[in-house]
């Protein structure tokens, strides 16, 4: 049913927008040029439909990361062409409405008034509306194209300096780097860009690197060839991680339960191979000069339909309230649901939202559609003396691009108040 819906959508949109394309070419005298444009125009939906048929034929997907990467690429091209087309046809819908109104008005106007708004004037106006629609549709087309070609690799450093009364003096100026949502399967073929991001992280000379989940899209095999690359991440006091919702393999059709469990075990071992201490509802102590802070890590905890593997009580059982504690919890909804209600954890680090990979951040203006699902969707939040920082994500999934929401490397400096 989904395939039929998408197929019908493509055909209807293309037929309607083709009317505007033909109108734009009315002044082009060369029949060869017109036919060339027509061929190019219709080749796009034909190739997309053929690709959809191919992906439908090979389902269920094998554990082949390249298949998923190419499917996401197809989704990107679909968005690239059909969002602008939807905008383009709005102008033709407006023109058709005008035609209907004129037709209805003609029943009550004299023949001279009808003649005044003659055919040539109508064609001229229709062409202008088509040109205006094309110009406005070019804006999202250009933005989406840039987001796919460059935006997803334009790694940005975000800096936050936070002050805490409970922070031990030995940790004054302690520098943490948070990364989240790597989704490594999406980066196949883009090793150079990832290596550049890892160099950027190491250039910050972090004391501690914290990773807040979603290492893969679906399965362990996505990590083939990547473990040596991520092993190059360096921090003075180590690297600590937790799991995200995608790491459990819940979005893949497994042959049996044992295969899924083995996949998760392999993924957990991969964290160790990359030099990360994976926290699974547990804590890790960081000590400097006989003073310490606690890093607490829960498994993924999300609001339905996302699973709640996390157990905050278990994760904090070896900590005490008077200690300075940092919580790694992949989904920011956990902060409101449990953290600020039941604990005095000082700083929570989350990810998950990706900032929807689309938004606007200019000065004090910060907006993304994801805010209507996650009120805490990007950046720093504070309630009383507790902080939450939501990382916008290192990688991407689904749409292979980022528009106005670049991939983020968070640099958080802890200071003694």
LINVEN-V26828 format. One record per residue. N is the residue number from 1. RES is the residue in three letters. OMEGA is omega in degrees with one decimal (* if undefined). D_FIRST is the distance of its C-alpha to the first C-alpha in Angstrom with 1 decimal. Layout:
n=N res=RES omega=OMEGA d_first=D_FIRST
n=N res=RES omega=OMEGA d_first=D_FIRST
This chain:
n=1 res=UNK omega=178.8 d_first=0.0
n=2 res=UNK omega=179.3 d_first=3.8
n=3 res=UNK omega=179.1 d_first=5.4
n=4 res=UNK omega=179.2 d_first=5.1
n=5 res=UNK omega=-179.0 d_first=6.2
n=6 res=UNK omega=178.5 d_first=8.7
n=7 res=UNK omega=179.8 d_first=9.8
n=8 res=UNK omega=179.4 d_first=10.5
n=9 res=UNK omega=-179.1 d_first=12.2
n=10 res=UNK omega=-176.9 d_first=14.3
n=11 res=UNK omega=-177.5 d_first=15.4
n=12 res=UNK omega=-179.8 d_first=16.4
n=13 res=UNK omega=-177.0 d_first=18.2
n=14 res=UNK omega=177.9 d_first=20.0
n=15 res=UNK omega=-177.9 d_first=21.1
n=16 res=UNK omega=-179.0 d_first=22.5
n=17 res=UNK omega=178.5 d_first=24.1
n=18 res=UNK omega=176.3 d_first=25.6
n=19 res=UNK omega=178.7 d_first=27.7
n=20 res=UNK omega=178.1 d_first=29.4
n=21 res=UNK omega=178.2 d_first=29.9
n=22 res=UNK omega=179.2 d_first=31.7
n=23 res=UNK omega=179.0 d_first=33.8
n=24 res=UNK omega=-176.2 d_first=34.9
n=25 res=UNK omega=-177.3 d_first=36.1
n=26 res=UNK omega=180.0 d_first=38.2
n=27 res=UNK omega=177.7 d_first=41.4
n=28 res=UNK omega=-175.0 d_first=40.8
n=29 res=UNK omega=-176.0 d_first=43.1
n=30 res=UNK omega=177.7 d_first=42.0
n=31 res=UNK omega=179.0 d_first=39.5
n=32 res=UNK omega=-179.7 d_first=38.9
n=33 res=UNK omega=-179.7 d_first=37.9
n=34 res=UNK omega=-179.3 d_first=35.5
n=35 res=UNK omega=177.6 d_first=33.8
n=36 res=UNK omega=177.4 d_first=33.7
n=37 res=UNK omega=179.6 d_first=31.9
n=38 res=UNK omega=-179.9 d_first=29.4
n=39 res=UNK omega=179.3 d_first=28.8
n=40 res=UNK omega=-178.0 d_first=28.4
n=41 res=UNK omega=-175.0 d_first=26.1
n=42 res=UNK omega=178.2 d_first=23.6
n=43 res=UNK omega=-178.1 d_first=24.0
n=44 res=UNK omega=178.3 d_first=22.2
n=45 res=UNK omega=179.0 d_first=18.7
n=46 res=UNK omega=179.2 d_first=19.2
n=47 res=UNK omega=178.9 d_first=20.1
n=48 res=UNK omega=179.5 d_first=17.2
n=49 res=UNK omega=177.5 d_first=14.7
n=50 res=UNK omega=179.2 d_first=16.8
n=51 res=UNK omega=177.8 d_first=16.9
n=52 res=UNK omega=177.6 d_first=13.2
n=53 res=UNK omega=178.7 d_first=13.2
n=54 res=UNK omega=-178.0 d_first=16.2
n=55 res=UNK omega=177.3 d_first=14.9
n=56 res=UNK omega=-177.5 d_first=11.8
n=57 res=UNK omega=-175.6 d_first=14.6
n=58 res=UNK omega=177.0 d_first=16.9
n=59 res=UNK omega=-2.7 d_first=14.9
n=60 res=UNK omega=-177.1 d_first=16.3
n=61 res=UNK omega=168.1 d_first=18.6
n=62 res=UNK omega=175.7 d_first=22.2
n=63 res=UNK omega=-178.8 d_first=24.7
n=64 res=UNK omega=-176.1 d_first=25.3
n=65 res=UNK omega=-176.7 d_first=25.6
n=66 res=UNK omega=178.4 d_first=25.5
n=67 res=UNK omega=-179.9 d_first=21.9
n=68 res=UNK omega=179.2 d_first=20.9
n=69 res=UNK omega=179.9 d_first=23.4
n=70 res=UNK omega=176.4 d_first=22.1
n=71 res=UNK omega=176.8 d_first=18.5
n=72 res=UNK omega=178.2 d_first=20.0
n=73 res=UNK omega=176.0 d_first=22.0
n=74 res=UNK omega=177.3 d_first=19.0
n=75 res=UNK omega=178.3 d_first=17.7
n=76 res=UNK omega=179.1 d_first=21.2
n=77 res=UNK omega=175.9 d_first=21.4
n=78 res=UNK omega=178.3 d_first=18.2
n=79 res=UNK omega=-178.6 d_first=19.9
n=80 res=UNK omega=-174.7 d_first=23.2
n=81 res=UNK omega=-169.5 d_first=22.3
n=82 res=UNK omega=170.9 d_first=19.8
n=83 res=UNK omega=174.5 d_first=21.6
n=84 res=UNK omega=179.7 d_first=24.7
n=85 res=UNK omega=177.3 d_first=23.0
n=86 res=UNK omega=177.4 d_first=21.7
n=87 res=UNK omega=-179.0 d_first=25.4
n=88 res=UNK omega=-176.4 d_first=26.7
n=89 res=UNK omega=175.0 d_first=24.8
n=90 res=UNK omega=-179.6 d_first=26.1
n=91 res=UNK omega=177.7 d_first=29.5
n=92 res=UNK omega=173.9 d_first=28.6
n=93 res=UNK omega=176.7 d_first=27.1
n=94 res=UNK omega=179.5 d_first=30.5
n=95 res=UNK omega=179.0 d_first=32.3
n=96 res=UNK omega=176.7 d_first=30.4
n=97 res=UNK omega=177.4 d_first=31.3
n=98 res=UNK omega=178.8 d_first=34.9
n=99 res=UNK omega=179.3 d_first=34.9
n=100 res=UNK omega=178.9 d_first=33.8
n=101 res=UNK omega=178.9 d_first=36.6
n=102 res=UNK omega=179.6 d_first=39.0
n=103 res=UNK omega=179.1 d_first=38.2
n=104 res=UNK omega=179.5 d_first=38.7
n=105 res=UNK omega=-176.9 d_first=41.9
n=106 res=UNK omega=179.7 d_first=43.2
n=107 res=UNK omega=-176.2 d_first=43.7
n=108 res=UNK omega=-178.8 d_first=46.3
n=109 res=UNK omega=177.4 d_first=47.9
n=110 res=UNK omega=-179.4 d_first=50.7
n=111 res=UNK omega=179.3 d_first=50.3
n=112 res=UNK omega=178.1 d_first=52.1
n=113 res=UNK omega=178.0 d_first=49.7
n=114 res=UNK omega=-178.8 d_first=46.8
n=115 res=UNK omega=-178.8 d_first=48.6
n=116 res=UNK omega=176.9 d_first=49.2
n=117 res=UNK omega=-172.8 d_first=45.6
n=118 res=UNK omega=-173.7 d_first=45.4
n=119 res=UNK omega=-178.9 d_first=42.9
n=120 res=UNK omega=178.8 d_first=44.1
n=121 res=UNK omega=178.7 d_first=43.9
n=122 res=UNK omega=179.3 d_first=40.3
n=123 res=UNK omega=179.6 d_first=39.4
n=124 res=UNK omega=-179.9 d_first=41.3
n=125 res=UNK omega=179.8 d_first=39.6
n=126 res=UNK omega=178.5 d_first=36.1
n=127 res=UNK omega=178.4 d_first=37.0
n=128 res=UNK omega=179.7 d_first=38.3
n=129 res=UNK omega=177.2 d_first=35.1
n=130 res=UNK omega=179.2 d_first=33.0
n=131 res=UNK omega=178.3 d_first=35.5
n=132 res=UNK omega=178.1 d_first=35.3
n=133 res=UNK omega=178.7 d_first=31.4
n=134 res=UNK omega=-179.4 d_first=31.6
n=135 res=UNK omega=-179.0 d_first=34.3
n=136 res=UNK omega=178.2 d_first=32.4
n=137 res=UNK omega=179.6 d_first=29.1
n=138 res=UNK omega=-178.7 d_first=31.3
n=139 res=UNK omega=176.6 d_first=32.0
n=140 res=UNK omega=178.4 d_first=28.6
n=141 res=UNK omega=180.0 d_first=28.2
n=142 res=UNK omega=-179.8 d_first=31.5
n=143 res=UNK omega=-179.9 d_first=30.9
n=144 res=UNK omega=179.5 d_first=27.6
n=145 res=UNK omega=177.9 d_first=29.3
n=146 res=UNK omega=-179.8 d_first=32.3
n=147 res=UNK omega=178.9 d_first=30.2
n=148 res=UNK omega=-175.0 d_first=28.6
n=149 res=UNK omega=-173.0 d_first=31.9
n=150 res=UNK omega=-170.5 d_first=34.4
n=151 res=UNK omega=-177.5 d_first=33.2
n=152 res=UNK omega=180.0 d_first=31.7
n=153 res=UNK omega=-176.1 d_first=35.0
n=154 res=UNK omega=-175.0 d_first=37.3
n=155 res=UNK omega=-175.7 d_first=38.5
n=156 res=UNK omega=173.9 d_first=40.4
n=157 res=UNK omega=173.8 d_first=43.1
n=158 res=UNK omega=-176.9 d_first=43.1
n=159 res=UNK omega=174.6 d_first=46.5
n=160 res=UNK omega=173.2 d_first=47.3
n=161 res=UNK omega=-174.9 d_first=50.7
n=162 res=UNK omega=-179.6 d_first=50.8
n=163 res=UNK omega=-177.9 d_first=53.9
n=164 res=UNK omega=175.4 d_first=54.4
n=165 res=UNK omega=-174.5 d_first=57.4
n=166 res=UNK omega=-175.7 d_first=56.5
n=167 res=UNK omega=177.0 d_first=56.1
n=168 res=UNK omega=-177.3 d_first=58.9
n=169 res=UNK omega=-178.4 d_first=61.3
n=170 res=UNK omega=-178.9 d_first=60.7
n=171 res=UNK omega=176.5 d_first=57.1
n=172 res=UNK omega=-177.0 d_first=58.1
n=173 res=UNK omega=-179.8 d_first=56.3
n=174 res=UNK omega=-174.0 d_first=54.0
n=175 res=UNK omega=178.7 d_first=51.1
n=176 res=UNK omega=169.1 d_first=47.6
n=177 res=UNK omega=174.7 d_first=44.6
n=178 res=UNK omega=168.5 d_first=41.2
n=179 res=UNK omega=-176.2 d_first=38.1
n=180 res=UNK omega=170.9 d_first=34.6
n=181 res=UNK omega=179.6 d_first=31.1
n=182 res=UNK omega=179.7 d_first=32.0
n=183 res=UNK omega=-167.1 d_first=28.6
n=184 res=UNK omega=179.6 d_first=30.6
n=185 res=UNK omega=179.2 d_first=27.8
n=186 res=UNK omega=-175.1 d_first=26.9
n=187 res=UNK omega=-179.6 d_first=30.5
n=188 res=UNK omega=-178.1 d_first=30.7
n=189 res=UNK omega=-178.5 d_first=32.9
n=190 res=UNK omega=-178.2 d_first=34.3
n=191 res=UNK omega=-178.4 d_first=37.1
n=192 res=UNK omega=-179.4 d_first=39.7
n=193 res=UNK omega=179.4 d_first=38.1
n=194 res=UNK omega=177.7 d_first=37.8
n=195 res=UNK omega=178.0 d_first=41.4
n=196 res=UNK omega=178.8 d_first=42.5
n=197 res=UNK omega=178.4 d_first=40.9
n=198 res=UNK omega=175.1 d_first=42.6
n=199 res=UNK omega=178.9 d_first=45.9
n=200 res=UNK omega=177.4 d_first=45.3
n=201 res=UNK omega=-179.2 d_first=45.0
n=202 res=UNK omega=179.0 d_first=48.1
n=203 res=UNK omega=179.7 d_first=50.0
n=204 res=UNK omega=-178.6 d_first=49.8
n=205 res=UNK omega=-177.0 d_first=52.0
n=206 res=UNK omega=170.5 d_first=50.1
n=207 res=UNK omega=-175.9 d_first=51.8
n=208 res=UNK omega=174.3 d_first=48.6
n=209 res=UNK omega=179.7 d_first=44.9
n=210 res=UNK omega=-179.6 d_first=42.3
n=211 res=UNK omega=-171.8 d_first=38.6
n=212 res=UNK omega=163.9 d_first=36.2
n=213 res=UNK omega=-172.5 d_first=33.2
n=214 res=UNK omega=175.8 d_first=30.0
n=215 res=UNK omega=-177.7 d_first=31.8
n=216 res=UNK omega=173.1 d_first=28.6
n=217 res=UNK omega=-175.4 d_first=24.9
n=218 res=UNK omega=-170.2 d_first=24.2
n=219 res=UNK omega=-173.5 d_first=27.0
n=220 res=UNK omega=-174.4 d_first=30.7
n=221 res=UNK omega=176.4 d_first=30.5
n=222 res=UNK omega=-175.9 d_first=29.7
n=223 res=UNK omega=-179.7 d_first=33.3
n=224 res=UNK omega=179.3 d_first=34.8
n=225 res=UNK omega=-175.3 d_first=37.6
n=226 res=UNK omega=-174.8 d_first=37.3
n=227 res=UNK omega=176.9 d_first=39.5
n=228 res=UNK omega=-178.8 d_first=42.8
n=229 res=UNK omega=-179.1 d_first=41.6
n=230 res=UNK omega=175.6 d_first=40.9
n=231 res=UNK omega=-178.9 d_first=44.0
n=232 res=UNK omega=174.4 d_first=46.0
n=233 res=UNK omega=-175.2 d_first=45.3
n=234 res=UNK omega=174.8 d_first=48.7
n=235 res=UNK omega=-172.6 d_first=49.9
n=236 res=UNK omega=-176.6 d_first=53.4
n=237 res=UNK omega=171.2 d_first=52.5
n=238 res=UNK omega=-177.2 d_first=49.3
n=239 res=UNK omega=-176.4 d_first=45.6
n=240 res=UNK omega=-176.1 d_first=43.6
n=241 res=UNK omega=171.5 d_first=39.8
n=242 res=UNK omega=-175.8 d_first=37.2
n=243 res=UNK omega=173.8 d_first=33.6
n=244 res=UNK omega=-174.7 d_first=30.4
n=245 res=UNK omega=-178.1 d_first=27.0
n=246 res=UNK omega=-175.0 d_first=25.6
n=247 res=UNK omega=-175.6 d_first=28.7
n=248 res=UNK omega=179.6 d_first=27.8
n=249 res=UNK omega=-176.6 d_first=24.9
n=250 res=UNK omega=-176.5 d_first=22.6
n=251 res=UNK omega=-179.0 d_first=19.6
n=252 res=UNK omega=178.9 d_first=19.9
n=253 res=UNK omega=-177.9 d_first=19.2
n=254 res=UNK omega=179.2 d_first=22.8
n=255 res=UNK omega=179.6 d_first=24.3
n=256 res=UNK omega=-178.1 d_first=26.5
n=257 res=UNK omega=-178.4 d_first=28.1
n=258 res=UNK omega=179.3 d_first=31.2
n=259 res=UNK omega=178.6 d_first=29.4
n=260 res=UNK omega=-180.0 d_first=28.0
n=261 res=UNK omega=178.9 d_first=31.4
n=262 res=UNK omega=177.9 d_first=33.1
n=263 res=UNK omega=179.8 d_first=30.9
n=264 res=UNK omega=178.0 d_first=32.0
n=265 res=UNK omega=178.0 d_first=35.6
n=266 res=UNK omega=-179.5 d_first=35.5
n=267 res=UNK omega=177.5 d_first=34.2
n=268 res=UNK omega=178.2 d_first=37.0
n=269 res=UNK omega=179.2 d_first=39.5
n=270 res=UNK omega=175.7 d_first=38.3
n=271 res=UNK omega=179.4 d_first=39.4
n=272 res=UNK omega=-180.0 d_first=42.8
n=273 res=UNK omega=179.2 d_first=43.0
n=274 res=UNK omega=176.9 d_first=42.4
n=275 res=UNK omega=179.3 d_first=45.2
n=276 res=UNK omega=169.6 d_first=43.2
n=277 res=UNK omega=-177.1 d_first=44.3
n=278 res=UNK omega=179.9 d_first=41.0
n=279 res=UNK omega=-179.4 d_first=41.4
n=280 res=UNK omega=-175.3 d_first=39.5
n=281 res=UNK omega=-179.3 d_first=40.6
n=282 res=UNK omega=-175.6 d_first=44.1
n=283 res=UNK omega=179.8 d_first=46.5
n=284 res=UNK omega=-178.4 d_first=48.7
n=285 res=UNK omega=174.5 d_first=52.1
n=286 res=UNK omega=-173.7 d_first=53.3
n=287 res=UNK omega=173.0 d_first=57.1
n=288 res=UNK omega=177.1 d_first=59.4
n=289 res=UNK omega=178.2 d_first=63.2
n=290 res=UNK omega=173.2 d_first=62.8
n=291 res=UNK omega=-173.6 d_first=60.3
n=292 res=UNK omega=169.0 d_first=56.7
n=293 res=UNK omega=-178.8 d_first=53.2
n=294 res=UNK omega=172.0 d_first=50.3
n=295 res=UNK omega=-177.7 d_first=46.8
n=296 res=UNK omega=179.7 d_first=44.4
n=297 res=UNK omega=175.9 d_first=40.9
n=298 res=UNK omega=169.9 d_first=38.2
n=299 res=UNK omega=-172.0 d_first=35.1
n=300 res=UNK omega=176.2 d_first=31.9
n=301 res=UNK omega=-179.6 d_first=32.0
n=302 res=UNK omega=174.0 d_first=29.2
n=303 res=UNK omega=179.5 d_first=28.0
n=304 res=UNK omega=13.3 d_first=25.0
n=305 res=UNK omega=-179.7 d_first=22.4
n=306 res=UNK omega=-175.7 d_first=24.6
n=307 res=UNK omega=179.2 d_first=27.0
n=308 res=UNK omega=176.9 d_first=30.7
n=309 res=UNK omega=-174.5 d_first=32.6
n=310 res=UNK omega=176.7 d_first=35.4
n=311 res=UNK omega=-174.3 d_first=38.7
n=312 res=UNK omega=179.5 d_first=40.9
n=313 res=UNK omega=178.5 d_first=43.9
n=314 res=UNK omega=-177.4 d_first=43.9
n=315 res=UNK omega=-175.9 d_first=43.6
n=316 res=UNK omega=-172.9 d_first=46.6
n=317 res=UNK omega=178.1 d_first=48.8
n=318 res=UNK omega=177.3 d_first=51.1
n=319 res=UNK omega=175.9 d_first=51.6
n=320 res=UNK omega=-174.0 d_first=53.7
n=321 res=UNK omega=-176.9 d_first=53.1
n=322 res=UNK omega=178.8 d_first=56.1
n=323 res=UNK omega=171.2 d_first=54.5
n=324 res=UNK omega=-174.5 d_first=52.6
n=325 res=UNK omega=173.9 d_first=49.0
n=326 res=UNK omega=-179.1 d_first=46.0
n=327 res=UNK omega=171.3 d_first=42.6
n=328 res=UNK omega=179.3 d_first=39.7
n=329 res=UNK omega=-169.7 d_first=36.5
n=330 res=UNK omega=-173.1 d_first=33.3
n=331 res=UNK omega=-176.5 d_first=31.5
n=332 res=UNK omega=178.3 d_first=33.7
n=333 res=UNK omega=178.0 d_first=32.6
n=334 res=UNK omega=-177.5 d_first=34.8
n=335 res=UNK omega=179.5 d_first=37.8
n=336 res=UNK omega=-174.5 d_first=37.5
n=337 res=UNK omega=-174.8 d_first=36.4
n=338 res=UNK omega=-167.1 d_first=39.3
n=339 res=UNK omega=-176.7 d_first=41.4
n=340 res=UNK omega=178.0 d_first=43.2
n=341 res=UNK omega=-167.2 d_first=43.3
n=342 res=UNK omega=-177.6 d_first=44.9
n=343 res=UNK omega=170.4 d_first=46.5
n=344 res=UNK omega=177.4 d_first=48.8
n=345 res=UNK omega=-169.5 d_first=47.0
n=346 res=UNK omega=-174.9 d_first=48.2
n=347 res=UNK omega=175.4 d_first=45.4
n=348 res=UNK omega=177.8 d_first=41.7
n=349 res=UNK omega=-177.7 d_first=39.7
n=350 res=UNK omega=176.5 d_first=35.9
n=351 res=UNK omega=168.8 d_first=33.0
n=352 res=UNK omega=-170.7 d_first=29.2
n=353 res=UNK omega=-173.9 d_first=28.3
n=354 res=UNK omega=-169.9 d_first=29.0
n=355 res=UNK omega=-175.8 d_first=29.9
n=356 res=UNK omega=-177.3 d_first=26.2
n=357 res=UNK omega=179.8 d_first=27.6
n=358 res=UNK omega=177.6 d_first=28.1
n=359 res=UNK omega=179.7 d_first=30.9
n=360 res=UNK omega=174.7 d_first=34.4
n=361 res=UNK omega=179.7 d_first=37.6
n=362 res=UNK omega=-178.4 d_first=40.7
n=363 res=UNK omega=179.1 d_first=43.8
n=364 res=UNK omega=179.5 d_first=43.2
n=365 res=UNK omega=179.6 d_first=39.8
n=366 res=UNK omega=-176.1 d_first=37.0
n=367 res=UNK omega=170.8 d_first=33.5
n=368 res=UNK omega=177.5 d_first=29.9
n=369 res=UNK omega=-177.8 d_first=26.8
n=370 res=UNK omega=-179.8 d_first=26.7
n=371 res=UNK omega=-179.2 d_first=29.8
n=372 res=UNK omega=173.4 d_first=27.9
n=373 res=UNK omega=-179.0 d_first=26.4
n=374 res=UNK omega=178.5 d_first=29.5
n=375 res=UNK omega=174.9 d_first=32.8
n=376 res=UNK omega=-168.9 d_first=34.6
n=377 res=UNK omega=179.7 d_first=32.5
n=378 res=UNK omega=174.2 d_first=35.1
n=379 res=UNK omega=-170.3 d_first=38.8
n=380 res=UNK omega=176.5 d_first=41.6
n=381 res=UNK omega=-178.7 d_first=41.7
n=382 res=UNK omega=172.3 d_first=44.7
n=383 res=UNK omega=-175.4 d_first=45.5
n=384 res=UNK omega=-179.7 d_first=49.1
n=385 res=UNK omega=-178.4 d_first=50.2
n=386 res=UNK omega=-178.5 d_first=46.9
n=387 res=UNK omega=169.7 d_first=44.8
n=388 res=UNK omega=171.8 d_first=41.1
n=389 res=UNK omega=-179.8 d_first=40.1
n=390 res=UNK omega=179.0 d_first=36.4
n=391 res=UNK omega=-176.3 d_first=36.0
n=392 res=UNK omega=173.4 d_first=33.5
n=393 res=UNK omega=178.3 d_first=32.6
n=394 res=UNK omega=-174.6 d_first=33.8
n=395 res=UNK omega=-175.9 d_first=30.6
n=396 res=UNK omega=177.7 d_first=27.0
n=397 res=UNK omega=-177.9 d_first=23.4
n=398 res=UNK omega=175.4 d_first=20.1
n=399 res=UNK omega=-176.3 d_first=21.8
n=400 res=UNK omega=-179.5 d_first=24.7
n=401 res=UNK omega=175.7 d_first=27.2
n=402 res=UNK omega=-177.6 d_first=29.2
n=403 res=UNK omega=179.7 d_first=30.2
n=404 res=UNK omega=-177.8 d_first=33.3
n=405 res=UNK omega=-173.5 d_first=32.8
n=406 res=UNK omega=176.1 d_first=34.5
n=407 res=UNK omega=-167.1 d_first=34.5
n=408 res=UNK omega=167.2 d_first=37.2
n=409 res=UNK omega=-174.8 d_first=40.2
n=410 res=UNK omega=175.2 d_first=41.9
n=411 res=UNK omega=-176.2 d_first=45.7
n=412 res=UNK omega=178.7 d_first=47.0
n=413 res=UNK omega=178.2 d_first=50.8
n=414 res=UNK omega=-179.6 d_first=52.3
n=415 res=UNK omega=177.1 d_first=55.6
n=416 res=UNK omega=-179.3 d_first=58.2
n=417 res=UNK omega=* d_first=58.7
